[in-house]
């Protein structure tokens, strides 16, 4: 054997050894080295066992695991009443899931528990989120919250009750009052259902504030402005023109929860209320003919609707960055986004899935909600103070429209709570 041949054999062996060493190093404690099980805790969008979200996730995971050997996904679906609390308790015990699909992400992001979206998703998947929702998922200009589901709210009215009462779909607040008076005259139990109880009154409050030209934050979206002149005027109008005239039904708004109002609408006992897509489907299945329009403003001019988003987030604790990214890239494929939207009458959160829904006539009942989403305003979920502000609203806002209540005083009290929460942020 020549010296040249011997040198070639030694070089080949050395290269092979280096390649094996690199392979072994990659199969050690690093990402993707061994089979990985991801833990996902998700909220339940169903109304019972028949349509629980567990079925959606089971189908999706089965399909994912077939094409991605080495990654197993364990999904635990929890009711909305408990899911945020359960995830918080897991985190407190040092047992954070890899993924959580819940209502708020800002506290976890502020505590540096989450991966940035840049670190887990490929650029095409990131860029496909609707811009409004992607921005809402940011804390200090870095995105941590990935939108998972979205909706907007519209004014729903019972067409049958309106026809019987000779009422017209309202275009202004005065026309809301006039229609409610006619409905009351026909014996409608809730001419306008105004749920300001503790279940979700932060939503009802925001809808009316936006319609009145106000909102939770100032025009620059810098700080809370809850007791603005516009907001005080809005709740003074509600107190004097709907609640004070007996047009909101037998249950005081501060004691009426959203689900109770929704159930009454499905039963045909409500003339008008603010609703979301899932209510539309339930009401129509019950035989209620539903009319939909943006919540009117005082003068009939257009105002932003309220948008709502729920969030997916990825925890760093278990170090499964690569596998999390692989799974979420699959989750946000159009077929899966649209399957979830179809199942629960929820708006998609990606541009391509939104375009597909907009172009498919079978989704035309959702088109009015889609139209409102790009210009809607969302809760200030990127602020850790929002949780405390929301609790203050739910606890106090019903007092603003109660007999003898003072809207200015109530909103000023909530504003003080907001200032304190913001100072501690």
C-alpha positions in Angstrom: 0.0 0.0 0.0 1.4 3.4 -1.0 1.9 6.2 1.5 -0.7 8.2 -0.4 -3.3 5.4 0.1 -2.4 5.1 3.8 -2.9 8.8 4.3 -6.3 8.7 2.4 -7.5 5.8 4.6 -6.4 7.6 7.8 -8.2 10.9 6.6 -11.4 9.0 5.8 -11.4 7.3 9.2 -10.8 10.6 11.0 -13.7 12.3 9.1 -16.0 9.3 9.9 -15.0 9.5 13.6 -15.7 13.2 13.7 -19.1 12.7 12.1 -20.0 10.0 14.6 -18.8 12.2 17.4 -21.0 15.0 16.2 -24.0 12.7 15.8 -23.5 11.3 19.3 -23.2 14.9 20.7 -26.5 15.8 19.0 -28.2 12.8 20.6 -27.2 13.7 24.1 -29.1 16.0 26.3 -29.8 18.4 23.4 -33.2 19.1 21.8 -34.6 16.4 19.6 -32.3 13.7 21.1 -34.9 11.3 22.3 -38.7 10.8 22.1 -40.4 13.8 23.7 -43.8 14.1 25.2 -45.3 17.6 25.2 -47.9 18.5 27.8 -50.7 20.9 26.6 -53.4 22.3 28.8 -56.2 23.8 26.8 -59.5 25.5 27.5 -62.8 23.8 26.6 -64.9 25.6 24.0 -67.7 23.0 24.0 -70.9 23.1 26.0 -70.8 19.5 27.1 -69.4 16.1 26.5 -70.9 16.0 23.0 -68.8 18.8 21.6 -65.9 19.1 24.1 -62.6 20.5 22.7 -60.9 17.2 23.8 -62.3 15.6 20.6 -60.8 18.3 18.5 -57.4 18.0 20.1 -57.5 14.2 20.1 -58.1 14.2 16.3 -55.4 16.8 15.7 -52.8 15.0 17.9 -53.5 11.6 16.2 -52.9 13.1 12.8 -49.8 15.0 14.0 -48.2 12.0 15.7 -48.5 9.9 12.5 -46.4 12.3 10.6 -44.0 13.2 13.4 -42.6 10.1 15.0 -40.7 10.9 18.2 -43.1 13.6 19.4 -46.1 12.6 21.6 -48.6 15.2 22.7 -50.6 14.8 25.9 -53.6 17.2 26.0 -55.7 18.0 29.1 -58.8 20.0 28.3 -60.1 22.1 31.2 -63.3 24.2 31.6 -62.9 28.0 31.1 -63.9 28.5 34.7 -60.8 26.7 35.9 -58.1 26.6 33.2 -56.2 29.8 34.0 -56.1 28.9 37.7 -55.0 25.3 37.1 -52.1 26.5 34.8 -51.1 29.0 37.4 -51.1 26.3 40.1 -49.0 24.0 37.9 -46.5 26.8 37.4 -46.3 27.6 41.1 -45.5 24.0 41.8 -42.7 24.0 39.3 -44.7 21.8 36.9 -45.4 24.1 34.1 -46.8 22.5 30.9 -45.0 22.8 27.7 -48.0 24.6 26.2 -51.1 26.3 27.6 -54.1 27.6 25.6 -55.8 30.0 28.0 -57.1 33.5 28.4 -54.0 35.6 29.3 -50.3 35.4 28.9 -48.8 38.7 30.2 -48.1 37.5 33.8 -46.1 34.5 32.5 -44.2 36.6 30.0 -43.4 39.2 32.6 -41.9 36.5 34.8 -39.7 35.3 31.9 -41.4 31.9 31.8 -42.3 31.9 28.1 -40.5 31.4 24.8 -40.7 34.3 22.5 -42.6 33.5 19.3 -39.4 34.2 17.3 -37.7 31.4 19.1 -40.2 28.7 18.3 -42.1 29.4 15.0 -40.8 29.7 11.5 -41.2 33.1 9.9 -44.1 32.1 7.5 -46.1 30.9 10.5 -45.4 34.0 12.5 -46.2 36.3 9.6 -49.5 34.6 9.0 -51.1 35.8 12.3 -53.6 38.6 11.7 -51.6 41.8 12.5 -54.0 43.1 15.1 -53.8 39.9 17.0 -50.0 39.5 16.7 -49.5 43.0 18.1 -51.9 42.2 21.0 -49.6 39.2 21.8 -46.6 41.5 22.5 -45.0 42.6 25.7 -42.4 45.4 25.2 -42.4 44.7 21.4 -41.6 41.0 21.7 -44.4 38.5 20.9 -45.1 35.9 23.6 -48.8 35.3 23.1 -49.9 33.4 20.0 -53.6 34.0 19.1 -55.5 30.8 19.0 -59.2 31.9 18.7 -60.9 35.2 18.1 -64.3 36.7 18.0 -66.0 40.0 17.7 -69.3 41.1 19.2 -72.4 42.4 17.5 -75.8 43.5 18.6 -78.2 40.6 18.2 -82.0 41.0 18.0 -84.9 38.6 17.8 -86.5 39.2 14.4 -89.7 37.5 15.4 -90.1 39.7 18.5 -89.2 42.8 16.5 -91.8 42.0 13.9 -94.5 41.4 16.5 -93.7 44.7 18.3 -93.4 46.7 15.1 -89.9 47.7 16.1 -87.1 48.6 13.6 -83.5 47.5 13.9 -81.8 50.4 15.7 -79.1 52.6 14.2 -78.7 55.0 17.2 -79.0 54.8 21.0 -82.3 56.6 20.9 -83.6 53.9 18.5 -82.4 51.2 20.8 -84.6 52.8 23.6 -87.6 53.2 21.2 -87.3 49.5 20.1 -87.0 48.4 23.7 -90.1 50.3 24.7 -92.1 48.6 21.9 -90.8 45.2 23.0 -91.7 45.9 26.6 -95.2 46.9 25.4 -95.6 43.4 23.9 -94.6 41.7 27.1 -91.0 40.8 26.2 -89.3 39.7 29.4 -85.9 41.3 28.6 -86.3 44.1 26.0 -82.6 44.7 26.2 -80.6 42.2 28.3 -77.6 44.0 29.9 -75.4 41.5 31.7 -73.2 43.5 34.1 -72.8 40.6 36.6 -69.5 39.2 37.6 -69.2 36.6 34.8 -68.0 38.7 31.9 -69.1 42.3 32.5 -65.7 43.6 31.5 -66.8 42.7 27.9 -70.3 44.3 28.1 -68.7 47.4 29.6 -66.1 47.7 26.9 -68.6 47.3 24.1 -70.7 50.2 25.4 -67.7 52.3 26.1 -66.4 51.9 22.5 -69.8 52.6 21.1 -69.9 55.8 23.1 -66.5 57.0 21.8 -64.5 55.9 24.8 -62.8 52.8 26.0 -60.6 51.5 28.7 -57.4 53.3 27.6 -56.7 56.8 26.4 -56.4 57.8 22.7 -52.7 57.0 22.7 -53.3 53.6 24.3 -50.8 54.6 26.9 -52.7 54.5 30.2 -56.1 53.7 31.6 -58.9 56.3 31.1 -61.8 54.5 32.6 -63.6 57.6 34.1 -63.3 59.7 30.9 -66.2 62.0 30.0 -67.2 59.7 27.2 -67.4 56.7 29.5 -69.3 58.6 32.2 -71.8 59.8 29.6 -72.3 56.3 28.3 -73.2 54.8 31.6 -75.3 57.7 32.6 -77.3 57.1 29.4 -77.7 53.4 30.2 -78.8 54.2 33.7 -81.4 56.8 32.7 -82.6 55.4 29.4 -82.6 51.6 29.7 -82.3 50.5 33.3 -84.2 53.4 34.8 -87.1 52.9 32.3 -87.4 49.3 33.1 -86.2 48.1 29.7 -83.5 45.6 30.9 -85.7 42.9 32.4 -86.6 41.5 35.8 -83.0 40.9 36.9 -80.9 43.9 37.8 -78.0 44.2 35.3 -75.4 44.0 38.1 -76.9 40.6 39.0 -77.3 39.3 35.4 -74.5 37.1 34.1 -73.7 36.6 30.5 -74.7 33.0 30.3 -78.1 33.7 31.9 -78.7 36.4 29.4 -77.6 34.1 26.5 -79.9 31.3 27.7 -82.8 33.7 27.8 -82.1 34.8 24.3 -82.1 31.2 23.1 -85.4 30.7 24.8 -86.9 33.6 23.0 -87.2 35.9 26.0 -84.8 38.6 24.9 -85.4 41.3 22.3 -81.8 42.6 22.1 -78.3 41.9 23.5 -74.7 41.9 22.6 -73.6 38.5 21.4 -70.9 36.4 19.8 -70.9 33.8 17.0 -71.5 30.8 19.2 -74.7 32.3 20.6 -75.9 32.9 17.0 -75.6 29.2 16.2 -77.3 28.1 19.5 -80.2 30.5 19.0 -80.8 29.6 15.4 -80.8 25.9 16.3 -83.5 26.7 18.8 -85.6 28.4 16.1 -84.8 32.0 17.0 -84.4 34.1 13.9 -81.4 36.3 14.7 -80.7 39.7 13.3 -77.1 41.1 13.6 -75.6 44.6 13.4 -72.8 46.6 15.0 -73.8 48.1 18.3 -75.1 51.5 17.4 -73.4 54.7 18.6 -75.3 57.7 19.9 -75.3 59.5 16.5 -75.3 56.4 14.3 -71.7 56.9 13.2 -69.5 53.8 13.0 -67.4 52.9 16.1 -64.8 50.0 16.6 -66.3 46.8 17.8 -64.8 44.8 20.7 -62.6 42.0 19.6 -61.6 39.1 21.8 -58.7 36.7 21.5 -57.6 33.6 23.4 -54.0 32.7 23.6 -51.5 29.9 23.1 -48.2 30.2 25.0 -45.1 28.0 25.3 -43.3 27.6 28.6 -39.5 27.3 28.7 -39.2 25.1 31.9 -39.0 21.7 30.1 -36.7 22.9 27.3 -38.6 21.4 24.4 -38.3 24.4 22.2 -37.8 22.5 18.9 -40.6 20.0 19.5 -43.0 22.8 20.6 -42.2 24.7 17.4 -42.8 21.6 15.3 -46.2 21.0 16.9 -47.4 24.6 16.8 -46.5 24.9 13.2 -48.8 22.0 12.5 -51.5 23.5 14.8 -51.6 26.7 12.8 -51.9 25.0 9.4 -55.1 26.2 7.7 -56.8 22.8 7.8 -56.6 22.8 11.6 -57.4 26.4 12.2 -60.5 26.1 10.0 -61.5 22.8 11.6 -61.6 24.5 15.0 -63.4 27.6 13.7 -66.0 25.3 12.0 -66.6 23.3 15.2 -67.1 26.3 17.5 -68.1 29.2 15.3 -64.9 31.0 16.2 -63.0 33.4 13.9 -59.7 32.2 12.6 -56.5 33.9 13.7 -54.4 33.6 10.5 -54.6 35.6 7.3 -54.8 32.6 5.0 -57.6 30.9 7.0 -59.5 34.1 7.2 -59.3 34.5 3.5 -60.6 31.0 3.0 -63.5 31.6 5.4 -64.3 34.9 3.7 -64.5 33.1 0.3 -66.6 30.1 1.4 -70.4 30.7 1.3 -70.9 28.1 4.0 -69.4 30.5 6.4 -71.5 33.5 5.4 -73.1 33.7 8.9 -69.7 34.6 10.2 -68.8 37.2 7.6 -70.3 40.1 9.6 -68.0 39.2 12.5 -65.0 38.9 10.2 -65.7 42.4 8.8 -65.5 43.9 12.3 -62.3 42.1 13.4 -59.5 44.1 11.6 -60.7 47.4 13.1 -61.8 46.0 16.5 -60.2 46.8 19.8 -59.1 44.1 22.2 -58.6 44.1 26.0 -55.2 45.4 27.1 -54.0 41.9 27.6 -50.4 42.7 27.2 -50.4 44.5 30.5 -50.0 42.5 33.7 -52.3 45.1 35.4 -55.3 44.0 33.3 -56.2 41.1 35.5 -56.7 43.3 38.5 -58.5 46.0 36.5 -60.8 43.4 35.0 -61.7 42.1 38.4 -62.5 45.6 39.7 -64.8 46.1 36.7 -66.6 42.9 37.2 -67.1 43.6 40.9 -68.3 47.2 40.6 -69.7 48.2 37.2 -73.2 47.0 37.9 -73.5 49.7 40.6 -73.1 52.4 38.0 -76.5 51.7 36.6 -78.3 50.7 39.7 -81.1 52.9 41.2 -79.4 55.6 43.1 -76.0 54.7 41.5 -73.5 57.4 40.4 -71.8 56.4 37.2 -69.1 59.0 37.7 -68.3 57.8 41.2 -68.3 54.1 40.3 -66.0 54.7 37.2 -63.7 56.9 39.2 -63.4 54.1 41.8 -62.5 51.6 39.1 -60.0 54.1 37.7 -58.3 54.4 41.0 -58.0 50.6 41.1 -56.5 50.7 37.6 -54.0 53.4 38.6 -52.8 51.3 41.5 -52.6 48.2 39.4 -50.6 50.1 36.7 -48.2 51.5 39.3 -47.5 48.0 40.4 -47.0 46.7 36.9 
